[in-house]
Amino acid sequence: MKSKTKRQYYQAKKRGYGRKRKLIFRSRFFWCFVLAAVIGAGFVYFFVFSPVFQLKDIKVSGASYVSASEVENLIIGQSERNILFFPTKSIIVFNSRKAEAMILENFLPVERAQIKRQFFNKLAVILTERKTEAAACFAEDCFLTDASGIVFRSADREEVFPNKPRLILDNLPELGAVVISGENLVFVSDIFGRLKQRNILIEEFAVMESKIGAKISEGGLVVYFSTQKDSELQVQDLILVLEDQSSPDAGHQRAEEYIDLRFDKIFLK
């Protein structure tokens, strides 16, 4: 009797499971969920794994100091990734911000980098390189220097001179080092430009703690400027001194070794 009752219990329980299973398959919510899962998987495959969006072409613009092919190789390496254990190079999931940061980290001459997607399978890399404001030299080793005073690329001694000022350093700098403040570089560039307009060429500048020394190519005359005084007024004072030296009334005065413009009174030696 007990075994019969037990058997009836299990049969009733089995029929209950069967009815629940039928109710699940008849449920609209269940089939909507299945349909949504299938559509979602289709979208994931289409945008992430299908050949349509797999990276095929990279266009690099603005590269002058850096190698465009090296930038392309970096981008290719960043595009390769695994999602759900499957490899993909889809531009949809490409991390452009990380790639831009890596370009700035690996290519010092690049000041800004922007990566744009070009559908369906292209990336455009737009580089903005640092502008050369001066050359910084130690002995025979010279470097290009940007507006922030950062040396970003080695260069020949005459690559930018006489179009840009040349700074003389006491030590050999590492690439990426700041060799002059931005404020002092603006001052040096202003002095250099104003004197060049007067056909006076500054051979080199030496930036010191309290003064900036400039060596004029004609005769090797050294001029000391103060960054605390107006650059235009100091240039005017220098022009007056040089004109006075070259005037017929100056006679046979000996040539000056240096001119110090840092004070209210101009010192000559």
GIQUISUL-V873053 format. One record per run of one state. SS is the DSSP state (2 for helix, 1 for strand, 0 for the rest). FROM is the first residue (numbers start at 0). TO is the last residue. If there is no record, write none. Layout:
ss = <SS;SS>
from = <FROM;FROM>
to = <TO;TO>
This chain:
ss = <0;2;0;2;0;2;1;0;1;0;2;0;1;0;1;0;1;0;2;0;1;0;1;0;1;0;1;0;1;0;1;0;1;0;2;0;1;0;1;0;1;0;2;0;2;0;1;0;1;0>
from = <0;1;26;27;49;50;53;54;56;61;67;79;80;83;85;88;89;90;95;106;109;118;121;129;133;138;140;145;149;155;164;168;177;178;181;197;201;207;211;216;221;225;230;246;247;250;257;260;266;268>
to = <0;25;26;48;49;52;53;55;60;66;78;79;82;84;87;88;89;94;105;108;117;120;128;132;137;139;144;148;154;163;167;176;177;180;196;200;206;210;215;220;224;229;245;246;249;256;259;265;267;268>
